Amino acid sequence: MTFSPRTPRVVAARRLQRRRDRDQTGRFLAEGPQAVRSALAAGVVLELFGTDAALSRHADLAAQAPVVSPVDEPGLAALAETVQPQGLVAVCEQIDVPLAEALSKGPRLVAVAAEIRDPGNAGTILRTADAAGATAVIFAGDAVDPYNGKCVRASAGSLFHLDVVRSPLAVVDQLRDFGLQVLATTGTGDAGLDDLLDDGSLARPTAWLFGSEAHGLPGELLTAADKRVRVPIYGGAESLNLAAAAAVCLYASARAQR
């Protein structure tokens, strides 16, 4: 049986495009073969929707899914949020980890997305943190839903490789209690990133705090952090965007820790 946009299972899955329904069900959608492959490896796929062509092309993925539901092209288009969908959409369980559990594993590198509301930036931070060897990303305060479709796609599968934590804004004390130095990023920081590299500070287990591009970090986090760090600008640019600044800081720590 091939499902259409009006099939109840497709209708129910499509509702997961809304945050309210994701929050109520503890489920979300992962679109495209790359995300589906990572979700299957993490063991969180509940159902895989796909067109006949995509299921044939990615038979290895279909073989791993607990439930496979063929859909016609309009059905796939109803589930997908991209202009040119790649034929596969998986319904997945959310993979939140409590803050204390994530920190009890002794991470050496953690990224904190504090009240970051842009899903593209949030997904890119997930991807960058994963690439740099971080083991947890904390979405603190009134932050974007990490299971937002754009965030999932921007993470390029990294959402499934890290501990994803959602927490209140006041996380600094807990980070410090578990042995992490807490570094806040700000363009007006009193410590330069190069200086921290030179004096060996970045070799220590570190949690980096990143704020939104529009407003930066909340004042209480800037005050609570161990150091307020600025990324050096050597040319004429006014600043780096959030994703670029996060990459520079996380990779600086990754290099120092190795």
Salt bridges, closest charged atoms under 4 A:
ASP21 OD2 - ARG18 NE 2.84
ASP21 OD2 - ARG20 NE 3.93
ASP23 OD2 - ARG19 NE 3.58
ASP23 OD1 - ARG166 NH1 3.97
GLU31 OE1 - ARG153 NH1 3.94
GLU47 OE2 - ARG9 NH2 2.80
ASP60 OD2 - ARG37 NH1 3.06
GLU81 OE2 - ARG153 NH1 3.91
ASP96 OD2 - ARG166 NE 2.85
ASP130 OD2 - HIS161 ND1 2.73
ASP142 OD2 - ARG117 NH2 3.28
ASP145 OD2 - ARG22 NE 2.71
ASP145 OD1 - ARG166 NH1 3.26
ASP163 OD2 - LYS105 NZ 2.92
ASP173 OD1 - ARG176 NH1 3.58
ASP226 OD1 - ARG176 NE 3.02
